Amino acid sequence: MASTVTVFTLGGTISAAQGGPGRLSGAQVLAGLAPTDDIAVRLQDFRRLPSSALTVDDLAELAGLIDEAGAAGSGAIVVQGTDTIEESAFLLDLLCAHQEPVVVTGAMRRPDSPGADGAANLTAAIAVAGDPRCRGLGAVVVMADEIHAARHVRKAHTTSIATFASPGAGPLGSVVEGRPRILLRPPTPTVERPLSLRRPVRIALVTLSLGDQGELLDAVDDRFDGLVVAAFGAGHAPAWLVQPLERLTTRMPVVLASRTGAGPILSSTYQGPGSEFDLLGRGLIPAGPLDAPKARLLLHALLADGADRTRIGLTFAGLTGER
């Protein structure tokens, strides 16, 4: 009996219409693919938007549809623009409840460009989403025949078709001769149970830079429910920003991430003013291995789910194996 995958199309480069600003329908995106004997493909034309225009609400609605498909035994493929693919995949990793494969893919080159990669990426995504051996991986990104865990993957180049990488971890596997080869499996889920966006929240993200005087921190007022700080190196800030950050922790959870995009936040290697030891001692929550945009999404989902500071801290700690 053939397995089933449901393809949810959202737009993006893979659906760019030839010679104009329009978008191809989901059926048009799938039209050029070779049929598979052992995987039945269903289609839901969910959105036609550039990925930069997607919202958390869009992804929450999509997660519900993916869970409906999963309850019927179908794997899921999300086809979207690559600008926010790592964030979409990570948010789905937090929200989706079932164990069927959830695969996010797209294209770096328009369908009318030489060497367009959309059909190859979508074909590989179907192979992963339709393979029962790919259950339980959490949401993954499949691009250029590589399978990346949502929590690790990053877009690392603006134009390269090999742009997606998982710094510090590497891909979970690859697609070879049309079949997935899984080499690694995440030891634990990103969260202990799927999160539910029960209430609206707003999370600020502030990236520190040389000579930063904290004006953007001053703007993080009662409009926000939480803050992620993309700090220097392994979690460092200038000494003059320590007290403003500490004051913010009295009003909201503040997560300390690195602006480097790879590697963990340290805890005690450096202990001077503005060091990771100093900031964590003043109530900031370490993001662990998550980059700042993903730390923002995890904080958003946790607060929307009703988590208190203790649970937030334990969830981030769990990403480093310290849960």
Rosetta blueprint (number, residue, H / E / L):
1 M L
2 A L
3 S E
4 T E
5 V E
6 T E
7 V E
8 F E
9 T E
10 L L
11 G L
12 G L
13 T H
14 I H
15 S H
16 A E
17 A L
18 Q L
19 G L
20 G L
21 P L
22 G L
23 R E
24 L L
25 S L
26 G H
27 A H
28 Q H
29 V H
30 L H
31 A L
32 G L
33 L L
34 A L
35 P L
36 T L
37 D L
38 D L
39 I E
40 A E
41 V E
42 R E
43 L E
44 Q E
45 D E
46 F L
47 R L
48 R L
49 L L
50 P L
51 S H
52 S H
53 A H
54 L L
55 T L
56 V H
57 D H
58 D H
59 L H
60 A H
61 E H
62 L H
63 A H
64 G H
65 L H
66 I H
67 D H
68 E H
69 A H
70 G H
71 A H
72 A L
73 G L
74 S L
75 G E
76 A E
77 I E
78 V E
79 V E
80 Q L
81 G L
82 T L
83 D L
84 T L
85 I H
86 E H
87 E H
88 S H
89 A H
90 F H
91 L H
92 L H
93 D H
94 L H
95 L H
96 C L
97 A L
98 H L
99 Q L
100 E L
101 P L
102 V E
103 V E
104 V E
105 T E
106 G L
107 A L
108 M L
109 R L
110 R L
111 P L
112 D L
113 S L
114 P L
115 G L
116 A L
117 D L
118 G H
119 A H
120 A H
121 N H
122 L H
123 T H
124 A H
125 A H
126 I H
127 A H
128 V H
129 A H
130 G L
131 D L
132 P H
133 R H
134 C H
135 R L
136 G L
137 L L
138 G L
139 A E
140 V E
141 V E
142 V E
143 M E
144 A L
145 D L
146 E E
147 I E
148 H E
149 A E
150 A L
151 R L
152 H L
153 V L
154 R E
155 K E
156 A L
157 H L
158 T L
159 T L
160 S L
161 I L
162 A L
163 T L
164 F E
165 A E
166 S L
167 P L
168 G L
169 A L
170 G L
171 P L
172 L L
173 G E
174 S E
175 V E
176 V E
177 E L
178 G L
179 R E
180 P E
181 R E
182 I E
183 L L
184 L L
185 R L
186 P L
187 P L
188 T L
189 P L
190 T L
191 V L
192 E L
193 R L
194 P L
195 L L
196 S L
197 L L
198 R L
199 R L
200 P L
201 V L
202 R L
203 I E
204 A E
205 L E
206 V E
207 T E
208 L L
209 S L
210 L L
211 G L
212 D L
213 Q L
214 G L
215 E H
216 L H
217 L H
218 D H
219 A L
220 V L
221 D L
222 D L
223 R L
224 F L
225 D L
226 G E
227 L E
228 V E
229 V E
230 A E
231 A E
232 F E
233 G L
234 A L
235 G L
236 H E
237 A L
238 P L
239 A H
240 W H
241 L H
242 V H
243 Q H
244 P H
245 L H
246 E H
247 R H
248 L H
249 T H
250 T L
251 R L
252 M L
253 P L
254 V E
255 V E
256 L E
257 A E
258 S E
259 R L
260 T L
261 G L
262 A L
263 G L
264 P L
265 I L
266 L L
267 S L
268 S L
269 T L
270 Y L
271 Q L
272 G L
273 P L
274 G L
275 S L
276 E H
277 F H
278 D H
279 L H
280 L H
281 G H
282 R L
283 G L
284 L L
285 I E
286 P E
287 A L
288 G L
289 P L
290 L L
291 D L
292 A H
293 P H
294 K H
295 A H
296 R H
297 L H
298 L H
299 L H
300 H H
301 A H
302 L H
303 L H
304 A H
305 D L
306 G L
307 A L
308 D L
309 R H
310 T H
311 R H
312 I H
313 G H
314 L H
315 T H
316 F H
317 A H
318 G H
319 L L
320 T L
321 G L
322 E L
323 R L
